[in-house]
Amino acid sequence: MAALQGLAWLLGLQAVGELLARGLSLPFPGPVIGLLLLLLALRFTPVQSSVRGTAEFLLSHLSLLFVPVGVGVMTHLTLLADNGLQLAIVIVASTLIGLFATAWTLHRLMRGPLAQEDSAVKP
C-alpha cells in the first residue's frame, strides 16, 4: 500500500508541476517543477516513508526504463545513419562545453573569499 501511495505522490506532484508550468507559462518543464515540489514535500515524514519504497523499486528496475529508448533508436536507424556524424559532433561538443563550464565555475569558486579564508587559516 505504501508503494502505491509513493507512486501517487510522485505522479501527483508531477501533475501539479505540469499544471503550474502550463498555467503560469513558466520557462521550466512541468516535471522539473514537480521534482522541486517533491524536494519540498520530502521534508515531511509521511511523504518520505511512502516515496522511499517506490523510489527503491524504480531504481532497482531502472535498466528496464531504457528499453523504450533503445527500441526508438533501432526504429530510426536510417535517420541515425544519415545524421550520425552531426549527432556525434554535437554530443562531444556539448559534453566538452559542460566540462569546461564546470571546471571554470569550480576554479572561480575556489578563488573566492571563502577559499581565501581557508588558505589563511592553514599553517
Contacts in CASP RR format, 6 or more apart in sequence:
PFRMAT RR
TARGET T0000
AUTHOR 0000-0000-0000
METHOD contacts of the structure
MODEL  1
MAALQGLAWLLGLQAVGELLARGLSLPFPGPVIGLLLLLLALRFTPVQSS
VRGTAEFLLSHLSLLFVPVGVGVMTHLTLLADNGLQLAIVIVASTLIGLF
ATAWTLHRLMRGPLAQEDSAVKP
2 49 0 8 1.000
2 50 0 8 1.000
2 53 0 8 1.000
2 54 0 8 1.000
3 50 0 8 1.000
3 53 0 8 1.000
3 54 0 8 1.000
3 57 0 8 1.000
5 50 0 8 1.000
6 47 0 8 1.000
6 50 0 8 1.000
6 51 0 8 1.000
6 53 0 8 1.000
6 54 0 8 1.000
7 54 0 8 1.000
9 38 0 8 1.000
9 41 0 8 1.000
9 47 0 8 1.000
9 50 0 8 1.000
9 51 0 8 1.000
9 54 0 8 1.000
10 38 0 8 1.000
10 51 0 8 1.000
10 54 0 8 1.000
13 34 0 8 1.000
13 35 0 8 1.000
13 37 0 8 1.000
13 38 0 8 1.000
13 41 0 8 1.000
14 30 0 8 1.000
14 31 0 8 1.000
14 34 0 8 1.000
16 33 0 8 1.000
16 34 0 8 1.000
16 37 0 8 1.000
17 30 0 8 1.000
17 31 0 8 1.000
17 33 0 8 1.000
17 34 0 8 1.000
17 37 0 8 1.000
18 30 0 8 1.000
18 31 0 8 1.000
18 33 0 8 1.000
18 34 0 8 1.000
20 26 0 8 1.000
20 30 0 8 1.000
20 33 0 8 1.000
21 28 0 8 1.000
21 29 0 8 1.000
21 30 0 8 1.000
21 33 0 8 1.000
22 30 0 8 1.000
26 33 0 8 1.000
38 51 0 8 1.000
41 47 0 8 1.000
42 48 0 8 1.000
42 51 0 8 1.000
58 65 0 8 1.000
73 80 0 8 1.000
80 87 0 8 1.000
109 115 0 8 1.000
END
